[in-house]
Structure formats: C-alpha cells, structure tokens
Amino acid sequence: MMTYRKILGYFLLFISCLAWAALPLIPFLPYAGERLTVWAAGVFIFAEITWWPAVLLLGKEFLDWSRYCWDKCRAVLKGRRD
C-alpha cells in the first residue's frame, strides 16, 4: 500500500525529472540572452528544490533503485547484459 510519504516523494521526483528534462530546451526559447539565463537558473533551482525532498521522502526506496541502476550500468560497461 502506498503511503502519503511515497506518493508525495514520487510526485516530487517526477516533477524534478520534468524540470531537468526541460533545462536543455531553454536555449531554444525565443528570448534574449539575459532572460534565458534567468529562466535556466530558475528551472535549475526548481529542479533541485523538488529533487532533494523527494530523495529524503523516498529514502530506502530511492537507494534501492539507485543501486539497481548502478549495477545495470556497470554490467553494460563490462559487456554483460542481464
């Protein structure tokens, strides 16, 4: 059963990932350089503000997922695919 802690954690993680995905698109917005810099800084700060509480709320689940991804990456780099 999902608790409110997990639901909020996954929601914040999703929002943070959307912000990180939007960050590389900012240079293509039709604004001047200064405004793009402000937008990029704002999106970066927003992504960080949503990322860290998500990590803290998810705790063990996030660590387990991180270890799983790290092990998969190491296996691919070593040439093994499990």
C-alpha positions in Angstrom: 0.0 0.0 0.0 1.3 3.4 -1.0 1.6 5.9 1.9 1.3 9.6 1.6 5.1 9.9 2.0 5.7 7.7 -1.0 3.1 9.4 -3.1 4.5 12.8 -2.4 8.0 11.6 -2.9 7.3 10.1 -6.3 5.3 13.2 -7.3 8.2 15.4 -6.4 10.7 13.1 -8.2 8.5 13.2 -11.3 8.3 17.0 -11.3 12.0 17.3 -10.7 12.7 15.0 -13.7 10.4 17.1 -15.9 12.3 20.2 -14.9 15.7 18.5 -15.6 14.4 17.4 -19.0 13.2 20.9 -19.8 16.5 22.5 -18.9 18.3 21.7 -22.2 15.3 23.1 -24.2 15.7 26.6 -22.7 18.3 27.9 -25.1 15.8 27.4 -27.9 13.2 29.7 -26.4 12.7 33.0 -28.4 14.1 35.3 -25.7 17.2 37.4 -25.3 20.3 36.1 -23.5 19.7 37.6 -20.1 16.2 36.3 -19.9 17.3 32.8 -20.9 19.9 32.9 -18.2 17.2 33.8 -15.6 14.9 31.0 -16.9 17.7 28.4 -16.8 18.7 29.4 -13.3 15.1 29.3 -12.1 14.4 25.9 -13.6 17.7 24.6 -12.2 16.8 25.8 -8.7 13.3 24.4 -9.0 14.6 21.0 -10.1 16.9 20.9 -7.1 14.3 22.1 -4.7 12.0 19.3 -5.8 14.7 16.6 -6.1 16.2 16.7 -2.6 12.9 16.5 -0.7 11.9 13.6 -3.0 15.1 11.7 -2.1 14.6 12.3 1.6 10.9 11.2 1.4 11.7 8.1 -0.5 14.8 7.2 1.4 15.3 3.4 1.2 13.3 3.0 -2.0 15.4 5.6 -3.7 18.6 4.0 -2.5 17.5 0.5 -3.7 16.5 2.0 -7.1 19.9 3.8 -7.4 21.8 0.7 -6.6 19.8 -1.3 -9.1 20.6 1.3 -11.9 24.2 1.4 -10.9 24.6 -2.3 -11.1 22.9 -2.4 -14.5 25.2 0.4 -15.8 28.3 -1.5 -14.6 27.1 -4.7 -16.2 26.6 -2.9 -19.5 30.0 -1.3 -19.3 31.6 -4.6 -18.6 29.8 -6.1 -21.6 27.3 -8.3 -19.8 23.6 -7.8 -20.2 21.4 -9.4 -17.6 
